[in-house]
Amino acid sequence: QVRLVESGGGLVQAGGSLRLSCAASGSISSISAMGWYRQAPGKERELVATIARSNLTNYSDSVRGRFTISRDNAQDRVYLQMNDLELGDTAVYFCKAVGTLRSGGYPTPYNVWGQGTQVTVSS
């Protein structure tokens, strides 16, 4: 099974930068893609950025050009570099992994989420 742990959240002024980290453990080789999502109070969780094993990336329109998603060489950590932060970026940020488990002899697709890390942007 895969487990995800986010870190790097905190309080930052508008215009500042922050880097989030997501550490994966377990059956890392089963992961097909990973991504970052965020959820502001009273709002639905929304996509921020995704990255596939091919390193193909996708960004929401609101963060494109400001945020960068990346993965290390071992593919056990995913990062979100956030630059030029805005008040609207305030949210809990969640790491997500999607993949397929085959250890039991049957392909079993899954989604797994981390616990979230708070990002607060102040004026």
N, C-alpha and C positions, 0 to 999 in steps of 0.2 A: 504494500500500500504506500501511497505518497502522502507526505505531510509537508505543509508549507508554513514558514514563520517569517513575517514581515518585520522590518525594523527601519529606523531612520526618520520617522515622523517627528514633528515638533512645531514650534512657533517661529514664524519668520515674517519679516516685513514685506509688504508689496514691493515687487521688483527684485527681490532676493532669489536665492537658489537653494535647493534641497535635493538630496539623493536618497531614494528609497531602495532597500535591498530585500530580496525574497530568497530565503534559503530553502532548498528542497531536500528531502531525505526520503529513503525508501527505494521504491522501484523507479528510479530516475529514468532509466532507459525506456520506460513505457510511456513517457510524456511525449505528446505530439506537438503541443503548443502551450504557451503560457501568456498571461496577460495581466494588466493592471486595470482595476475598476475602482470607482469611488462612489460614495453615498453621503450626501449632505442630509442634515436633519429634516425629516418629513418628506424626503424625496426618494425616488426609485434609484436603485443602483445602476450606474451607467458605465459604459466602456470608456476607458482612457486610451489604452494602447495594447496591442498584441504582438507576439513574435512567434513564428513557427520554427521548426527544426531547420528549414531552409534559410532561416534568417529573414524571411519576408516579414515586413512589419506593416502595421496598420494603426492609424491614429484617429481619434475623434477630431472634428473640425475645430473645436474649442482649444485644443492643445497642440495641434500640428504647428511645427516651427518653434515651439517653446520647450516641449518635452521630448526626451529620447529614451526609448526602451532598448536594452541590450542584454546579452547573456555572456557568461564567462566561458572559457574554453572547455571546461568540464561539463558544462550545461547543468550545473547544480545550483546556480545562482542567477537570478534575473534582477536587473536594476532599472530604476526609472529616474533619470536625471531631469529635474524640473527647474527650468530657468524662467526669469521674468514672471514670477508668480503674481497672481491676481487674487483679489478678495474672493472671487467666484471659485477659486481652486480649493477653498476650505471644505474639507470632507474627511471621512474615514476612507483610507485607501486599502483595497484588498488585492492580494495576489491570487491568481487563479491558474490552475493547470488542468489540461484536458488530455486524455490519453486512453490507452487500451491495455487492460491486464490480460495476460495469457498464461499465467502460472498454473491455473487450474485446468488447462487444456481447452477452455472455451474463451473466445474473445469477449471481454467485458468492458465496454466503454465506461468512462467515468469522468466526472468533474470534481475537483477538490478545491477548497478555498482556505486561505489563511485566516488568521484571527482579526486582521486589520490593524492599521496604524493611523493615528490621528495627525492630520496636517491642518494647521491653523495659520491663515495669512492675515496679518493685521495691517492697518493703515498707518 
